[in-house]
Amino acid sequence: MGALRNTILAVVRRDGPDLSARHLGLFLTLYLTAGPHTVAGLAAEVGITKSSITRALDKLEELDLARRKLWPRDRRVVMVQRTPKGVAMLRRVEATMAGSMAGAPPSA
C-alpha cells in the first residue's frame, strides 16, 4: 500500500492534469484494459452510469487524454480512444510507480 500511496502523491504533486479518483480510474481502465472501448462498456467496467462516464470523459477529452468517435457501423455507439498525450501520461505514472516500488520495503 505504501508504494501505491507514494505513486498517487507523486502524481498529485507533479505539474499535470488535476484528475479526481473517478477520472483516474476511468483513465486507467481505458489504457490498461484491451479495447476497443465504448461508453457503455466503460460504464459497465467501472461500475458507474453512462451519464457519469460521459461527464468524466468530458474532462479527459478536455485534457486530450481520451477521444470519442462514433462507430461507423452503428452511429449510436460511441467509441472511446486513447491519445498520444494519454499514452505519455500513462508512461509517467508507470515510471513513478516503478520508482515507488523500488523504494518500498518488502511486503510481509
Buried (B, 14 or more C-beta within 10 A) or exposed (E): EEBEEBBBEBBEEEEEBEBEEBBBBBBEBBBEEEEEBBBEBBBEBBEBEBEBBBEBBEBBBEBEBBBBEEEEEEEEBBBBEBBEBBEEBBEEBEEBBEBBEEEBEEEE
